[in-house]
C-alpha cells in the first residue's frame, strides 16, 4: 500500500462531524458569518468529542433548509437578520 490507511480513510470516507471552518464551507458562508449564525441561535451547538467541537451535517442541513428563498420564506425560522 502506498499511503497509510489513516490517510486513505481521511480522504475517502464521508464525514458526519465537521470543524467550525468545514461547517462554514459546507453551508457556503465565511467562518465569521457562521459564528454570527451560531450566536443568533440559528445553528445548533456542536457535539464534543474529547474536547473537540464538531458540527453534525444533519443539523447543518436542517439549518440550511430554514434559509429563506429569494422568492419567499424558507421552511422554519428565518436567517434574515444574519
C-alpha positions as CSV (number, residue, x, y, z in Angstrom):
1,X,0.0,0.0,0.0
2,X,1.5,3.4,-1.0
3,X,-0.4,5.5,1.5
4,X,-1.1,4.9,5.2
5,X,-4.6,3.5,5.9
6,X,-5.4,6.6,8.0
7,X,-4.8,8.9,5.1
8,X,-6.9,6.8,2.8
9,X,-9.8,6.8,5.3
10,X,-9.5,10.6,5.8
11,X,-9.8,11.3,2.1
12,X,-12.3,8.7,1.0
13,X,-14.8,8.2,3.8
14,X,-17.8,10.6,4.2
15,X,-17.6,12.6,7.5
16,X,-20.6,13.4,9.6
17,X,-18.8,15.7,12.1
18,X,-17.2,18.9,10.7
19,X,-15.0,21.5,12.3
20,X,-16.1,25.1,12.5
21,X,-14.3,26.1,9.3
22,X,-15.6,23.0,7.5
23,X,-19.1,23.6,8.7
24,X,-18.9,27.2,7.3
25,X,-17.7,25.9,4.0
26,X,-20.4,23.2,3.9
27,X,-23.1,26.0,4.3
28,X,-21.3,28.3,1.8
29,X,-20.6,31.1,4.3
30,X,-17.5,32.5,5.9
31,X,-16.4,31.4,9.4
32,X,-17.4,34.9,10.7
33,X,-20.9,34.6,9.3
34,X,-21.1,31.1,10.7
35,X,-20.2,32.5,14.1
36,X,-22.9,35.1,13.8
37,X,-25.5,32.5,13.0
38,X,-24.4,30.4,15.9
39,X,-24.6,33.3,18.4
40,X,-28.1,34.1,17.0
41,X,-29.2,30.5,17.7
42,X,-29.8,29.7,14.1
43,X,-27.2,26.9,14.1
44,X,-27.3,24.2,16.8
45,X,-24.4,23.9,19.2
46,X,-21.6,21.5,18.3
47,X,-21.1,18.0,19.6
48,X,-18.0,17.5,21.7
49,X,-15.6,14.5,21.3
50,X,-12.5,14.7,23.6
51,X,-12.7,18.4,23.8
52,X,-13.0,18.8,20.0
53,X,-16.1,20.7,18.8
54,X,-17.8,19.1,15.7
55,X,-21.0,20.2,13.9
56,X,-23.3,17.4,12.7
57,X,-24.0,17.7,9.0
58,X,-27.6,16.6,9.7
59,X,-28.0,19.6,12.0
60,X,-26.4,21.9,9.3
61,X,-28.8,20.5,6.7
62,X,-31.8,21.4,8.9
63,X,-30.4,24.9,9.5
64,X,-29.8,25.3,5.7
65,X,-33.4,24.2,5.0
66,X,-34.6,27.1,7.1
67,X,-32.9,29.6,4.9
68,X,-35.4,31.9,3.2
69,X,-35.7,31.6,-0.6
70,X,-35.2,34.6,-2.8
71,X,-38.8,34.5,-3.8
72,X,-40.3,33.7,-0.4
73,X,-39.8,32.4,3.1
74,X,-37.9,29.2,3.8
75,X,-39.0,26.3,6.0
76,X,-39.0,27.1,9.7
77,X,-37.0,30.1,11.1
78,X,-35.6,32.9,9.1
79,X,-31.9,33.9,8.7
80,X,-32.9,37.5,7.6
81,X,-31.0,39.1,10.5
82,X,-27.7,37.2,9.8
